[in-house]
């Protein structure tokens, strides 16, 4: 895969590794995900701090990477926007996001497998891709 920026490739590797690690944690300790959601629901401070952290991470990704020239760049940019929106929701309406999180706990292993597969695909695209101008036919 050819992308316009080396930054896209680097961020794709980081996002891929993150997804693989999250997926492995879901397979190894699925009850931990339930504990995280339960503890966040019980702690306004933890929810707010998590929301601020995720929002700042999302804003940072959006500021440094808003590239939509190819599929991998669009995916990396979308991850930034998703983090930004998720962080904002955790700050403003945490109960809605936590309700979705509690519902999704019934599918922990499925989410974990999907995260691992996406992580492998995005990570490999970052590892094997090249930066430069794509061939336009």
N, C-alpha and C positions, 0 to 999 in steps of 0.2 A: 504494500500500500504506500502510495506517495502522498505526502501531506506538505503543506507550505512551510511549516515551522518545526524546528527541533523541539521547541517547547511543547508542542502537541504530543510528540513521541514520548518525551519525558513524563508529562502529566498522565498519558495513557498507561505507562508502566506503573506509576504510583497508584492510579485508580484501580488498575487491574490487581495489583498486590493487595490493596485494601479490601477489594471485593472477595478475593480468595481467602484472606484471613477472617473476614466476617462470616463467610460461608463455612469455613472449617470450625469456627467457634459454635455456629448453629448446629453442626452435626455432632461435635464432640460434647457439648453441654447445652442442649436445647432448653433446659430449665433456667439457664442463666438469662436468656432473653426475657422470660416471664418475670424473673426477679428484677431485671433492669426496668421494665415497664411498670411493675408494681412500685418500685422505689421512686421512680420519677413521678408517678401519680400521687405518691404520698408526700413528696417534697417539692414545694413551690420553688425553693432556692435552687435545687438541683435542676429542675426543669428550666428555670430562667437562665442559669449559667450555661447549660447545654445549648439552649436556644441562641444565646449570644455567641458562643463559640462557633456553632454551625453557621450562623448568619455571617460572622466575620470571615470564616473560611470560604463561604459561597461568594461573598462580595469580592474577596481577594481573587478567587478564580475568575470571576466575571471581569474584573478590572484588567487582569494580566492576560486573559485568554478569551477574547470574543472573536473567534475566527470561524467562518462558516464556508470555507472553500472546498471541503471534502468531508466524507462521512466520519472519519475519525475525529477531525476537528470539531464537527457538529456535536458528536457524542461528548467530547471533553467539555465543550462550552455548555451543553445541556446539564452535565453533572454540576457545574458551577451554579447554574440557575436553579436547579433542583435543591441544592444545599441552601442557597439564599432564601428560597421560598419556605423550605422546611424550618430553617432557623427563625424566620419571621413568624411563622405559625406557632412555633414553640414559645415565642415571646408574647404574642398577642392572644392566641386562642389555644393554649396547650391542651385543654380538655378534648378538643376535637381531634387533634393529632394523636393523643394518647388513646382515644377510643378506637381509632383505626389500628393503632399498634396492638391493642388488646385483642381486637378481632383477628388480626393476622397471626396471632400466636398459635392458632389451630393449624397453621400451615408452616410451622417453623422449618421442618426438614425440606419441604419443597422450596421455600425461600432460600434456604442455605444452598441447596443444589443449584438453583438458578443463579445465585450470587457467584458460586464457584465457576460455573460455565461462562458467565459474562466476564468474570475476572480473567479467566484464561484467554478468552477471545480478545478482550481489550488490551490485556498485558502483552500478548503475542503480537498484536498489531503494533504496539509501541516498540517492542523489541526488534521486530523484523522490518518495520517500515523505514522509509527513507524520506528525507526532507529535501524539497526542491520544488520546482514548478512542475505540476502534473502535465502529462502529455495530452494535449488537446487535439482531437482528430477533426 
